[in-house]
Amino acid sequence: MPVGEAFLSATLGVLFDRMASRPVLDFFKSQQLNAPLKKLKNKLTIINRVLDDAEDKRHTDPFVKQWHDELKDVVYDAEDLLDEIASEVQRSEIEAQSQTSLQKAQDFASSHNPFKRRKNERLEKILETLEDLVDQKDALGLMDGIGGKPSYQRTPTTWIPDESVIYGRDDDKEAIMKWVLSDHPNISNPDVLAIVGHGGLGKTTLAQHVYVSSTVPDCFDKKSWVCVAEEFDVFKVTKDILVGFTNKSSNADNLNQLQSELMLVLTDQKFFLVLDDDWNRDYSKWEDLLKPLKFGRKGSKILVTTRDEAVANLTRTSPIYPLQKLSGDDCWSLFEKHASLGTDMPSTHRDLVWIGKQIVKKCDGLPLAAKVIGGALRGKRESEDWKNILESDTWDLANDNILPVLKISYQFLQSELKRCFAYCAVFPKDCAIYKEQVIRLWMAEGLLTQSKGNEDIEQVGEGCFDDLVSRSFFQKSERKYICRGGFLMRKCFLMHDLINDLAKSISGEFCFNGVDRSCEITGRIRHLRTDGWELGKHIFTIKRVRTILLTDWAIEEEVIDRLTTLTRLRVLCWHSSNELPDAIGNLMHLRCLDLSNSTIGRLPDSVVSLWNLETLILFNCEELEELPAKISQLINLSQLDIRGTDLTRMPPHMGKLKKLGELDYYIVGEESDCSIKELGPLERLRGRLLIGNLRNVSQVQESVEANLKGKEKLKKLSLVWNDEGIEDSFHERNVLEKLQPHSNIEQLSIYGYAGTRFPDWVGNSSFSNMVVLTLEECKYCCPLPALGQLGSLKRLSIIGFEEITVVGTEFYGKSNKPPFGCLESLTFIGMRQWKEWVPYSSKDEGDGAFPLLQKLVIEDCPNLIKTLPVDLPSLKMLAIDSPEVNQLDLGPALEEIKIYNCENLKCLFAAAELKHLKRLWISSCPNLKEIQFTHLPSLTKLIITGSDSLESFSLDLGPALEEIDIWGCKGLNCLSAAAELEH
């Protein structure tokens, strides 16, 4: 049956690899336990042969399901046992580095007889359970080698759904939009319409297309989208509505205060609100939610989506809108897109169209089914693969609420993907899933298989995640993220409710997500997302738990202490921690410790005993001032995130962490064992790296030994000097010379560099991948480096160069190619001595600089007289703040102009019509007398302030104007407007 291997095959593969590892073999050999080890291999091999059949039958046979769950249980136990053995051997080796490998294991075993005895007892129990399972397989009728196991081929390119296209819903959208825009005096306020239909029909997708319609903003003062989901908490939903309307958080801690705030926001305001995925059947809760919403102006609308017709009847004031299935043709179009069937398909593949149409018939008009099954077949061009889908018995399953078609897509995943997907049952419905976080969790749980090539395990995880996205198991989304400056939109992923149900059905009692109360927390639980109260309630039950994701702040001290007895824990995410227990070092299996956004001030020294720790996340731990001095003992650490901490120095010997791939921040110390040369052995560094306190580099050779040039996987590099004044500019230049990164670098920032010139590599054309360059507070540098030949550069910022008086021809570089050929954004700020910008001259007409420049910002440059290059054909945004400027040449593509503090500017004109200009700001230009624009048909906003010499001007504007604000112009005595504005 399954094209992909059984769910447990990947786990058994990991077990076989672990049994063949050197530490495990050394231990079993030293204890004369080769026979039990061989027996363990044999039993697992026998069971592995029937896994495909068991995977198939467990959906329909409860006895096979029980057998499968018991097998999963004992496999987890065996994995834990071997992991403990390997960890203890590794620990003993670190403590006795002078001995041979075999001596280490022997000495360790002989001096730890209780350890040996406990492991033997557990091994015997595991073998006994496996023996029983082997005996049962024949009685259950499990067959060897059912189905093929062709090697899994990853999709060559990632398929990302085009959310801008909606199939077969044009009439539905038109009907909903007609209701949204209607404004009858007799309708209720607010008017509520409910779209109802079972999961997978596309209710949310339809609501999204209505919500983003271009006509909605014109008809409503405010709009908000809230996902309600299964738990209908009036306080939470009200707060989400308020945040959506205002884009501001509320500090209200009770419902009365919160609803008062919402009432004030909505009074006399016409609003549009979407309540997506409503499951609430409690009429009193609905009435409570409506109270402040009734203060909105007449014509306000609430659009509800729900699977439950009872919910629809409870909420609606307009007739229910039942969403129907897609027509056969529309369902086929959706399937055809996601299966990548095109008109250019070879004739040899025409039979796939016939098979595909039979599959679409079984999709029964469900958009989600067509999308997921199409994604599963994307890239497959063998008719046998398509027939396997068509002829699968799983289509006929109807014993639960999971769409059978989704089970098929799951069954045809490779075993590694099955395990990764099933693990995601730990996330409740509508929970934001962040790619980097999920990959870390998969790594910690050992769900990823290291490839034999050069791929890092993190890259393997990225490939698995992208595969699941391409098959629609995850959907792209965005969530508001509260940060110090307010709100940010952060990219994330979601699982459709049906997909989430599928994951829960696969994981069964091994996963608990803290929301689904139909599941119980039992001794079998391995992955747990819960709050502190629930954790305390079950702390003595969950002895074999491997994942704990804590969701709130209230955890009793006794429970915190008990955490350290959960010795099989591999993942602990605890964002409310202010102190870790000293016994945290007992968690020998721990791979991932995430304390981000917590108030923790120090890590206990016992953290360095976590030999298996791979990921340590301390992001935004603002009170954390230091790391344990012996953190270099964490030799398996691959990610250390210390952004947003209060660290001032690094622990010594960081270079020993040779597996470290992600180190966002490194602080150069004065001592030799904290110097920049500690970066040298960290050959796996990738992604982004900020190196701070570079003034502490006392010897140029230390920069050489850092070997940044050899770190080809680094994409973003920031080099930061602490600002203590210039001491030896020649030394600083030599240091920077040797900090040349690999040519693969994409983003480079240099801050506080105290040299007087940049080394030649800065701006060298060999950096063909560089797209962003920032040079900031390099106060003594003169002239600017030659940057014009960075062929891929799109964004350039030059800030705080206090010695620059002329930006001359050296800025463009020496080459036959026009400089800055790809540059889109150019910023100059704080160039207080800058007087002249020498234009680029070319012998060939049409080969000017900056052909693609769209944004030019010049701020705090008080002495600049000659400003812009004459010909900037693509310039869309110009912002300038320079008192000495007396003339501006405005290009025809401009969409936004901001002119501030240009004291000598007397006339503003454009040679060509500015037909694309949308926004014009003029402020504090006291000598500006004339504004000469022929026609501004696209202008939406005009603001003129503090321009006392402006006496008159004509507004030859178009009908697009939305806002005009003119004040502080004392000399203005005449303002004329075009006829089309007089209304």
N, C-alpha and C positions, 0 to 999 in steps of 0.2 A: 503493500500500500504506500507508505509515505515516500515521497521523493527525497525529503530530508530525513536525517537520522532521528532516532527517538530522543526525547527530551533528556534522558539520563546518559546518553552516549557520551556527551562532552564531559560530564562529571566523571564517568568511568575512565575516560581518556586521561583526565587530570590525575586520577588515582593511580593509573598504571605508570604514568610519568613519575609521580612522587615515589612509588615503590621502587623505581629504578634509579632514583637519585642517590648520589654518593653518601650523604649523611644518613639516610634511612638504611641503605645497605650496610654501612659500617656498624650501625647500631644493632641490627638484627644478627649480623655475623658475630659481633662481640658477645652477644647474649645467647648464641647458639640457637637462634630462632628461625633459621632458614626454612625449616619444614613448615611452620605456621604461615610464614610469608608466602611460600609457594602455594599452600592450600588456599590462601586468600586470593591470590591471582587466579587460580583455577576456578574457584566458585564464581568470581566476578566475570570471568570469561564465559562460563556456561550461561550465566544470566544475561550477559550482553547479547547473546545470540537470539534471545526471544524478546528483546526490548521493543523492536519494531511492532511485533504482534501485540504485545501488552499495551503499547501506546495507542494502538488502533482500537483495542477492545475495551479499554478502561472507560470509554465514554458510554458504553452500553451495558457493561457487565459490572455490577457493584462488587462482586468478589474479586475481579481482576483489578478494579480500582483500589480495593483494600490492599491487595498484594503489592500493587505499584507504590502506594503510599508507604507501606512498611519497608519496601526496598529503598525508597528515597530516604527514609529515616535512617536506615542502617548505613547507607552510602555517606550521608552527612557525618555520621559518627565515625566511620572509617577515615574520612577525610580529616576530621578533627584530630584523630589519634596520630595519623602520620605527620600532620602539621606540628603537633606538639613534640614529637620525637625529633623532627628536623630542627625545630626551634631550640630545643634543649641542647642538641649537639652543636648547633651554631653558637649558642651562648658559651658553652664550655670551651669552644675553640678560641673565641675572643679572649677568654680569661686565661688561656694557656697557649699563647701564640708560638711559643718556642718548640712545641711538640709536633710530631707528625700527625697526619689526619687520623690514622687508625689508633694511635696512642690516645689522642684526645677523646675519641669515642669510648675506648676501653676504660680510661681513667674516670670519665664521666659516669659510665655505667656502674663500675665497681664501687664508686663512692656514693651512689644514689640508689641503693637497693630498694627503698620504698617506691621510688619512681618506676623502677623495673617491674616490681610486683604489680603496681597499679596498671601499668600498660599491658602486662601479660593478661591480667584479668579482663580488661576491656577488649583485648584482641580475641580472647576465647569467647566472650559474649557475642562479638560481631560475627565470628565464624559459626557459632551455633545458630544465630538468626539466619545467616546466609544459607546454611544447610537446610533449614526448614523451608526457606523460599525456593530453593532448588527442588526439594521434594514436592512442593505444591504446584510447580509450573506444569507438570504433566497432567495433574488432576484438573487444572484450569484449562487445559487444551492449548497452552501456549506453544507455538510452533517456532522452530529455528528458521532464521533467515527469510522471513516473509517480507516480500517487497524488495526492490532494489535500493542501492545506496550510491547513486552517482555522485561524483564530487561536486560540491557546490561552487557555482561561478558567480562572483559578485557582479552586480549590474555595472557595466562599464562607466556609465554616467549616472549621477544622482538625479532621480526624477522628483521634482518639486511641484505639487499641484498648483495649477493656475487658478487662484481664487477669484480672479476677475471674470471668469466665465461661469455662467450658471445654465445648466442644461434643462430644457423642458419646463421652465418656471416663469416664462415671460408673462403668461396670462395671470398666474398667481401673483406675480410682483405687481402687475398693473392693477389688479383688484385690491391688493393691500394698500398700494399707493393712493388709490382713489379714496379709500377710507381715511388714510392718514391726512390727506389734504382737504377732506370734507369739513364743513364748518356750519352745521345746521343748528339753529338756536334751541331746538327742543331736546338735543341729546344730553346725556348725563355728563357731568364734569367731575373727574376726567372720564373720557370715553375709553372703554377697555375692549379690545378685541383679542381673542385667543386663537392662535394657530395650534391645532391639535393633530396628533398622528403618532404612530409608534416610532421607536428609535430607528435611525438610519434613513428616514424619509427626506431629510434635508430641511427641517424646520428652522434650525439655527442659521443655516446658509441663506435661506430666503429672508429671514429677519435681518441678517447682516447686509444684504444687498439693498433692502429697504432703508436701513439705518444710514448707509453711506450715500444714498441717492443725493444728487446735487440739488434737488429741489427742497429737501428737508430743512436745511439751515435758513432758507428764505421765509419759512412759514412758522418757525418756532424761535423763541428767545433762548431756550436752553434745551439740551438733550443729554441723555445719560443711558448707558448700557450696563445692566447688572445681571450677572449670572447667579441665579438663586440656588440651584442644585437641591439635593435631597433634604438637607437640614434647613428648615425655614425659621431662622432666628430674626425676629422683627427688628431688634436693635442692630444686628449686623447688616441686614438688608437696607435698613434706613440709612445707616452710615455710608454704605456703598453708594446709595442713590445720591446722598449729599456730596460725597467726594466726586462723583461723576458730573454733577451739575456745576460744582465750584472749582474743581481741580485743587482743592485744599483739604488737608486733614482736619478732623475735628477732635477737640480735647474733651468733648462731652463724655461723661461716665455713666449717664442714666438716660432712659428713653425720653423722659419729659424734656430735658435740656436739648437732646438731639433733635427731637421733633420740632421744638421751638425754633431752632436754627434753620431747619429745612423749611418751615412755614414762612419765615422771613425771606428766605431766598426765593421762594416760589410765589409770594404774594403779587398778584397782578402780572404774573409772567406766564406766557404760553409755553408749555414744555412737551417734549416727546420722550417717553421712557420705554425702554425694552426690558422686560423681565424674562430672561431666558432660562428655560429648563426648570419650570416651577412644578414642584411636587406637593405643595401644601394643600391639604383638605380641611384645614381648621379655619372655619369662617371667622372666628373671633380674631385670629392672628391677621387675616386679610383685612378686616375692618380696622384694626390697629395700624396697619401699614398705610392704609388710605387716608387717615386723618389729616396729616399735613399736606398730602397731595391734592386735597380738595380745595386748597387755597390758591391753586393755579388759575390762570385766566381761562375763560370759556374757550373751548376748542382744544384743550390739552388732551394728549393721547397716551395710552399705555398699551403696548403690544406685548402679549404674553405668549410664550411657546411652552407647550407641555405635551407629555405623552398620555396624560390622564384626562378623560373627558369630564370626570367629576370636578377636577380642578378647573377646567375650562368653564364649566357651568357656574362654579362658585365665583369666578372673577369677572366674567364678561358682562358688558352692558350692551354690546352689539352682538349680532349673531356669531356663533362659533364658525371659524374657518377651518374645515377639515381638509388637511393636505392629502392629496391623492398620490398614488404611485406614479412613477414616470411611465409614459407610453413606451412601447417596445422600441420605436425609432430613437427616442431621446435616450433611453437606457443604453441602446447600442452605441450612440454617439459618445456617451460618457465612457463606456467600456473601451471603445475604439481608441479614444484619446489616451487613456491610461495604460492600455496594452501596447500603445505605439504601433497601431496598424495604420499604414498610410496607403495612398493610391499608388505609390511607387514600389509596392511590395512585389517581389519576384513571383512569377507564375507558379513556381514550385510550392509557394506558401499559400496559394489561394484556398486550399482546403481548411486553413486556419479560420478563414472568415465563416465558413459553414459551421465549424465546431464552436467558434466564438458566439455565433448567434444562438446556438443551442444552449450554451452556458448562460447567455443573457436572459433567455426565457426562464431559466431556473433562478435568476436573480430577482425575478418577480417584481420588476419595477422599483427596486430599492436602490437609490443612488449610492449609498455607502457600500452595498454589496458589489455593485458594478465597479465602483472605484477601487475597492480592495482587491477583488479577484483580478481585475485588469492590471493592477500594479503587480500582483504576484506573477502574472504571465509576461510582464514587460521584459523584452529582451529574449524570451524563449521562442524559438522558431521550429522546434521539433513537434510534429503533430501528436506524438506520443505523450508529451508533457500536457498538452491541452486535453487529450482524451482522458488522461488520469484524473484531471479536475472534473471533467464532464461525467465520468462514470463512477465517481467516488460515492460510496454508500452514505457518507456523512451528510449528503444533501437531505436525506430522509430523516435525520435526527430531529426530534422536536420535544425532547424531555426536559428542557429548561428554557430560560429566556435568552440564551445566546443564539444569535443567528447562525444556522448551520454553515452558511457560506463563509463566515468568519473563522469557524473552526477549520474549514478546509485550508484557508490561507495560512493559518497557524501550522497545520500539519505539514505543509509543504515548505516550511522554513528549515534551514539547516539547524542542527541540534544546538549549536552555540547561540544562534539567534533565538531559539525557543527558550533557552534558559534566561537570556538577557531580557526578553519580553516578559516572561512569567514573573521575574523578579519585580517588575514594575507594578504588580498588584499591591505593593506596599504604598503606592500613591493613591489617594481617594479620587473620586470623580471631580473634575474641574480643578484639579491641583496643577499648578504651574510646574512643568518639568523643565529643568535647565540641563542642557546637553553636557556641560563639563561636570556637573554634579553627578549625573547618572553614570557617566563613564567612570568616575572615581569609585562609585559604589560597586559597579560591575567588577572593576579591578580588585577591590578589597575582598569581594566574595569569590574571587577566582573563577569568574564566569568567562573570561577571555582567554583564548589560546594564543600563545606567542607564536608568531610565524617564523619560518626558518630564514626569511630574508632580512633586510635591514629595518623592517617596520618595528617601531617601538610599540609596546603594549597599548599605549594611549592611542596610537594611530589605528591599531586593530579595533579599539573601542569606538573610535570615530567612524570607522567603516561599518561596524555593526549598527550604530545609531542611524547613520545615513541610509542603510539598507531598510531599516524599519520605517523611516520617514518615507522612503520611496514606495513602500507598500501600504502607506496610509495607516500604519499602526500609530504613528504620531502625526499631529497636525501642527503647522506653524501658527503662532499666536504672539500676542504682546500683552504684558501686564504692567501696571503702574508700580513703580518701585520707589518707596519713600527713602530719600537721602537727605543730607544736611541742607542742600539747597532747595528742597521741595520735592517735586516728583520727576522721575525719569521713566520713559517707556523702555522696558527691557524685553528683548526677544526671548521667547520661551516656546515650549511645545505643550500640547494637550493630548490626552487620549479621549476619543469619543466614548460616550457612556457605554456603548455596546462593546467596544474594544476593552474598556476597563472591566466590564463583566466577564469577558473572555479570559483576561489575565487572572481574575479572581477564581474562575472555575478551574483553571489549570493549577494554580498554586494551592488551592484548597486551604486546609488548616495550617499550612506552613507559613502563611502570610496574614497579617492583620493590619489594616490601614487606619484604624482609629475612628472610622466613620460607619462602616458597614456593620451594624449590630446583629446581622443574621449569622455572623461568624463568632465563634468563641475563642478565647485565648486558652490554649491547652499546652501540655508539656511538649507537644511537637512543634510549637511555634519556633520559627527560625528568623523571620523578618518582621519587625514590629515598628509601627509608627503610632505613637500614642502620647497622651499627656502625663504629667507627673502623678496625678491621682490614680489613673488606671495602671501605671507602672508599679506604684506602691502596692496596689491591690493584688497584683499577680507576680510580685518580685520573687516569690518562692516557687512559683510554677514554671517560670521560663528559664530554667537552668541551662538549656541548650540554645538559647537565642543567639543569633549571629549579627543581627542588625537592630539597632535602636535609634529611631529618629524621634527626638523629643520635640513636642509642639508648643509647650507653654513654659511659664516661669515658675510655677508652684511645685517644687519638689522638696519633700521633707529631708532633713539631714540624715535620718536613718536610712532612707531609700538611697541617698547618694552613697553612703557607705556600703550598702548592699550591692551597688553596681559593680564594685570591684570583685565580687564573688562570681560574677557571670563570666567565667574564664574562657568561654568559647566565643566571646564577642569579637567581631571583626570590624564592625562599623559603629561609631558613636557620634551622633550629631547632636550637640547640646549648646544651643545658642544663648541660653540663659545662665550659663555657669559663671559664678564669680570666684570659685575656687575648686580645684580638682583634689580629690582625696589622695593622700600620700601613697596609698596602696594601688594607685592606677597602674603601676608597673607590673601587677599580677596578671594583667590581661595580655598574655603572651601571644594570642592570636590577632590582636588588634592591628588592622591595616590602615584604617581611616579614622582620624580624630578631627572633627570639625567643630571648632569653638567660635566661629565667626560671629561678629557683632555682640560678643559677650563682654562682661565687665571684668573679666579675669585679669588680675594684676601680676601673677607669676605662675609659672609651671613648676610643679614639684620635680625635684631631681630624679625621682623614680621614673619619669617619662623616658629617660634614656635607656631604660631596661626593656622598652617595647621593641625588641629586635626586628619584628616583622612590619613595623609601621612604615607605610608607603606614602601616606598623605597626611600632612599636618596643616590645617587651615586656621589661620589666626587673623583673617581679614577683618579690619575695623575693630580689633580689640584695642581700643584707644588707651586703656590703662596699662597695657603690657609694656614694661620697660626693658626687659631682658629675657634672653633664652637660656636654658640650662647650659652650663659651661661644657658639659661632656656630650652635647647633642651630636657630635661627630660619631658617636657610637651607633647611631641609627643608620647603619650601612645600607639598608634597603629603602631609605627615604627617596622618593622620586618627585614629590611636590611639597614645597614649603612656601606658603602664602603669608607674608608678613606685612602686606600693604595696610596702611591705616593704623599701624601700631605706633607706640612711642619709643621704639628701639633707637638707641644712639650708637650701638656698636654690635658687631657680630661675635658669636662665640668663636673660640680658636679652632683651628684645624678643619674648617669647613670643606677643604679640599678632599677630605676622606670620604665625603658623601658622593661617591663616584656614580651612583645611579640617579643623582638629582637631575631631573629634566626641566622642572619649573621652579625657578627662583626669581620672583618678580623684583626683588630689591636686595642689593648687597651694599653694606656700609664699610668702606675701607677704614681699617684701624691703623694705629701707629705701630703696634707691635708686629713682629715678623709673622707670628702665627695667625694674625687677623688681617694681613696685608692683601693687596689685590692679587698676588700670585696664587692665593688659595683658589681662585677661579680656574686656574690652569687645568687641573685634573678633571674638572666638571665638563667632560666632552659632550655630554648628552643635553646640555642646556638648549632649550628651544623656546619659541614664543617671544615673550618680552622680558627685558632685563634693564633695571635702573641701577647704575653704580654711583653711589654717593660718596661725598668726602674725598674726592680725588686729590685734594691738596695734601692728603696724608701719604701720597706716593712719594717716598723719599729717594728711591733709586729707579732710574729708567728701566733697568733690567727687570724690575717687578712687573712693569707693564708688558714686557716681552713675554714673561712667564705666564701672564694671564691668558695669553693665546686667544684673544677674541677673534683673530683672523681664522682660526681653525674651527670656530663654532658655527657651522654652516646652517644649523636649524634655527638660529636666532633670527627673528623677523623685526622686532622692535627693540631699539637700544637707546637708552638715555645716559649721557655722561654728565655728571654734576659735580662741580667744584664748590666747596664751601667758600663764601665770600669773606675773605680776610685781607684783601688788598694784595697788590702785586709784590712779589719778592724776587722771583727769578723767572722772567718771561721765557728765557731760552730753555730752562728746565721744563717749564710747563709745555712748551711746544714739542720738546722731545718725548714727553710723556704721552701727549695726544698722538704724536706720530706713531708710537708703538701700540696704541689702542685701536688701530685700524680694524674694523670688523670685516667679516666675510662679505663678499660681493652680493650674497643673497639678501642682505638686509633691505627691508622695505620702508622702515620708518626710523629716522635718526634725529635725536635731540642733543644739543650741546648747550649746557647752561653754566654760566659763571666762569668760563675759560679765561684765564688771566694772561695768556700769551698775546703778543702783538701781531702775530701772523698765524694763519692756519697752515697745517701741513698740506702737502700737495694732494693727499688722498681725498681730502674733503672737496667734493665736487668732481672727482675723477669720473670720466665717462664709463669706467668699468662697473660702476654701481648702477647697472642697467635695470635693477628691480626697485630702486628707491622711488617711492611715490610721495613721501612726506618728509620734509626737512625743516627743523626749527633750530635757529641759532639765537640764544637769548642771554642778555646780560654779559656779553663778551666785551666789556667796557673798553679795553685797551687795544682791541683789534683794528687794524687799518692797513690795507684796504679790505674790502669784502673778498672772500674767496671766489674763484671762478666757478660759478654754479650753472651756467647756461647750457652745458653739454650733458647734464643729467637727463638722459633721453626719456625716462618714464615719470619724471617729477611732475606731480599735479598740485601740490600744496607747499608753499614756501612762506615761512614767517621769520622776519629779522627784527629783533626787539632789543632795545637798550644798548646799541653800539654808540657810545658817547664820543668816540674820537673820529668817527666818519664825517667828512665834510663833502666828499664827492663820491657818488656811485658812478664809477667810470666804465670804460670799455673792458677793463679786466673782469668785470662782473659777468660778461657774456661768454668769456672763454674764447679759445682759439680753435676754430674748426670751420670746415666748409658748410656745415649744416647751420640753419638758422637757430639761434639760442632759444631755450625755454619752449621747445616745440609742443610739449604736452601740458604746460603749466595752466591750471585753471584758477588758482587762488594765490594772491600775492599780498603780504601784509608787512608794512613797515610801522613800527611803534617805538616811541622814545628815542628817536635819532635827533637829539637836540642841537647838534652842531652841523647837521646835514644841510647843505646849501644848494647843491646841484645834482641833477640826475641826467647824465650824458646819454642821449639816445643812441640806439644801435643803428649803424649805417651798413648797408649792404650794396654791393656792386650790382646785384641782380634785383630788378624791380619785382615786388611781390614776395620777397624772402625776408619779411620783417620779423622782429622778435615778438613773442607772446601771441601767436596766432589764435590760440584757444583760450586765452585768459578771460575768465568770466567775472572775477571778483578782485577788486583792488582797494585796499584799505591803507590810508596814510594818516596816522594819529600822533599827536604830540611831537610834531616836527616843526618847531616854530620858525626856523630860518630857511626853510625850503622855498626857493623862488621858482626855479624851473621844475615843473612837476611831471606831467604825464608824457609817456611816449605818444607820438601823434596818432599812430594808426593802431587802434585796438578793436578789430572788427567784431570780436565776440563778447566784449565787455558788457555784462548785465548789471553789475552792482559796483558803484563807486562811493566810497566814504572817505572824506578828506577833512583834516583839521590842521591847517597851516596858515598862520597870520600873513606870511609874505606872499602868498599866491595871489596873482593879480589877473590870471586868465586861465580858463579851463576849456579844453576841447572835448566836447561831449559826443560820443559815438552813437550811431543809430540803433544799436541793439540794447541800449540801456533800459533796464526795468526798474532800477532803484537808485536814487541819488541822495546822499547825505552830505551836506556841506556845513561845517561848523568852524567858527572862530577864524574865518578867512577875512581878516581886517582890511586887506588891500584890494579885495575883489570888488570891482565896480560894476561889472556887467556880466550877465550870465546868458549865453546864447548857444545855439546849436546850428551847425551848418545844414544838417538834414533834419527832417521831421522825426521827432521822438515818438513814433507811433506805438512803441512797446512799453513806454514808461508807465509804471503803476504807482510808484510811491516817490514823493519828493519832499525832503526835509531841508530847510534852510534856517540856520540858527546862528545868532551872534555874528552877523556880517554887517557891521555898522556903516560901511561905505558903499554897500550895494545899492545902485540907483536904478538899474534896469534888469528886467527879466524878459528876454526876447525868445519866446518859443512860438513856432507857427501853429502847431496843433498837437494836443495831447489826448487822443481819443480813448486811451486805455487807462488813464489816471484814475485811481481809486482813493488816494489819500494825498492831501496837500497841507503841509505845515510850514509856516513861516513865522519866526519869532526873532526879536532883538535886532531888527534891521531898520535903524532909524532913518537912513537916507533914502529908503525906498518910497517914492512919491506916488507912483501909479503903475499899473500893469493890467493887461487884458487877460481874462480867463477864457482862452479859446479851447475849452475843454469838451470832453464827450460825456455821454450819459452814464458812464461807469463810475463817476465820482460818488464816493460814499461819505467821505469825511473831509472837511476843510477847517483849518484852525489857523487864524492869523491874529497875532497879538504882539505887543511891544514894538510896533512899527510906528513911531511917533509922527513921521513925516508923510504917512500914507493918506492921501486925500481923494484918490479916485480909484475905483475898482469896477471894471466892466466885465460882464459875463456874456458868453455866447447864448444865443436864443434858446437852444435846447436845454439850458440849465435854468432858465428863468422860471420854470415850473416847479 
